[in-house]
Amino acid sequence: MNPEYLEDSPRHAWGNGPYSIKRHGTTLATCESEPTRHPGCIQAHGVLLVLRLSDLTVLQASENTSLFFHDSPNTLLGQSIVRIVGQSNTDRLMEMIAVEAIEHSAKRAFAMLAKDEHTTLDVTIHTNDGLLLMEFEAAAFHPDPRDQDYFTIVKEAVCYIQAANGLQDFCNQVAKEVQKITGIDRTMVYRFHADFHGEVYAESKREDLSSLLGLHYPASDIPKQARDIYQRIWIRPLPDAA
């Protein structure tokens, strides 16, 4: 998010701290100084809106809203969320706020079409200190639920994992089952050693990809502030490594 698109408020995620340098390029030498917990920006594959919880008015918007919606960030500030998601989806938001446990706990609210009327956006929400945060993420893959029995798939995966013999076998099976369920290209289990350097400890991948299994990386590759976040937030979408 760019500061000029945000309400002049002490709620800015970065306060008076440093703004993320990653959008302008980064190196291993600068990773330790990256404001990982409060970068002040988002990944470009989706949109972030911050709403006043009491009336669902847009207070903050990421700078890329016009790529997904018909409105620029400046146009959206001070507007009701109805302008973007429509009345029925707004009613759904109000229902979730009233009955769901979404404080610091993101939940999928609904799906909607982007302005091109072809791209489906998955909308996830959570509340934080009197604010509603909405994430609109382009859905790249939507399996037909009629073609998948996910209960059976997950049940079998748990059985395989529980039957693992030792830590290595357990991690190998976790990587295999996660890749099978999600359909992503590569799943890795990354192990931190005592000196905090990392090792690809287990891997499951597409057959045409080269293996990264057994490779070691310096501690500076994933600095302390990033390691701390991984212990608190277990899901990290990374659609574009650049």
N, C-alpha and C positions, 0 to 999 in steps of 0.2 A: 504494500500500500504506500502511496506517496503522501507526504504530510499535507499537501495542498488540497487533497480530496477528503480530508478528515476534519471533523468538528474540532474547534479550538477547545480542547478539554484535557484535564489531567489524566484522563483514561487512556491516552495514547500508550500503546503497548511498550514502546521503547522509552517513554518519559523523556528525560534529557540525555539518555544514553546513546551509544553508537548505533548507527543505521547499518543494516546488513551490507557487507561489501561483496557478497557473492554475485549480485547482478552485474557487477562491473569486472568480474574475474577474481579468482583467488588462487593461492598457492599453499603448499604445506606450511610455509613459513608464517602465513597469516591465519591459519585455521584456529590457533589457540586464542586469538583475539576476536573471533567471530561471535557476535551476540546470538548464539544459537537458540536460547530460550525465548528471546524477544527480538526477532530479526527486523520487525517493522515492515515485512513484505511477505507475499505468499508465492507459491508455485503458480505458474501461468496457465495451468490446464483447468483452472476453475475460478470461481468468483467468491469473495467473502463480503458479507454484509453484516453490520452490527446495528441492531435495532433497540430502541427503548422498549423495555418489556411491557410497560403499562399500556401503550397504545400502538405498538409495532410500527413506529416511525423510524425511518432510516437515519442513523446518526453518522455512520462511517461506511465507506465503500472502497473496494479495491479499484485500482485505476483502469482495469480492463473490462469494466461492465459492458461497454459498448460492443465488445466482441461477442457477447452472449445475449445481451438484452438490446432493446431499442433505445435505451437511454444512456447518456454519459454519467459519470460519477457525480458531477456537479448538479445535474438535473435531478438525480435521485435523492440527494440530501434533503431531509425535511419532509419527504413524501411517505405516504403509507405504503406498506409492503403489498397492499392490494394492487397497486400499479404494476407490479412485476409478476406476481403469482396468481392473481385473480381472487375472486371472493371465496370459492369453494376451498382452495388451498389455504387461504387465510383462516377460514373456519377450522380447518384441520390443525393449523398452528395453534390457535387458541385452545382447542381441545387438548392438544398435547401438553401445552403449558399448564393447563388446569389439573391434569390427571397423571402425567408421566413424570418419572424421576429423571430429569434431564439437567440438573445442576452439575456441571463438570462432567457430564456423561452424554456423549453424542449419540443421537438416535436418528435413523432415517425417517424422514417425514413423508415425502412423496416424490414422484418424478414429474418432470415437466419438459416441454420442448423449448429449445433455444430459439432465437429469432429466425434462424434459417429454416425452422420447422422440420428439420431432419435429425438434429443432434438431441439426444435425450440427456437431460441433466438430472442426476440424483441429488436430492436436497437433504442435507443432514443438519440438525440443529442441536444446540445445547445452550444452557443459560450459565451466566457467570456474573455474580455481583450485580444483579439487577439489569443485566443486558442479555439480549438474545443474539447469539451468533449463528448465522446461516451460511452454510457452505454449499455452493452449486458446483458439482463436478461432472464433467462430461463422462458419460458411461460408454466405455469402449466395448464392453462385452456384456450381453444380457442373455444367458442361456434360457431356453424355454423350460420352465419348471415341469412341464409335462414330460420332457425327455430325460429328467434326472430325478432319481429317488435319493435326495440328499440325506435323509435320515439313515438309510442303509449304508450309503457311502461313508458318512461320518462314523457310524457304529463300527463298520469294518476297520476304519482307520484307527480308532481307539483300541480295538482288539489287537491289531498288529503292533501298535506302539507299546501296549501293556505287556506283550509277549517278548519284547526286546531283551537281549542278553547283554547287559553292560551299557556303559555310557555311549560308546562309539556306535553300537548297534541301535541304541535308542535314537541318537541324533540322525543317523542315516535314515531311519524309518520316518522320523518326523519330517525331514526334508522331502522324502519321497511322497508322503501322504499329503502334505501341504501343496506340493506342486500338482498332484493329481486332482485335488479338490478345486484349486483356484484356476488351473490352466495356464499359469504364468510360465515364462520361458525357463527361468532358473530359480531354484530355492537353495539358499545356503544357510548353514549354521556357522556362525562366526564366533570363535573362541578367543577371549582375552587372556593372555598369560600374565604372570606375576609382575612383569615389567610393563604391562599394558600394551605390548605389541599384539597384533591380531593374527589369527590363523583361520583359514577356511577349513573347518573341522569336518563338515559333511556337506554334500551337494546332491541335488537332483536336477537334471537339465534336459533340454532338447538334445537329441542325438547329434545334430549338426553343429552345436556350439562347442568351442574348446573348453576344456575343464580348467577350473580354478582351484580344484581340490588340493589341499596341502600347501598352497601359497601363503607366505607370511608377509605382513605389512607393518610398517613402523607405527609406534604409538601415536605419532603426530598425524597419522592418516585419519583417525577418529579421536579428536581431542577430548579432554576430560568432560567439558560441558555437554558434549554430544553423548558420551557414555552414560552420564547421569540421566539424561533424558530417556535413553533406551531402557533404563531400569524402571521408569515411571510410565512411559507410553510405548506399548508393545507393537503398534502398527505404524509403519512409516511408508506411505505411498511415494514412489519415486518414478513418475512416468517419463522423465527426461533428466538424465544424469548431468546434462549441461546447464 
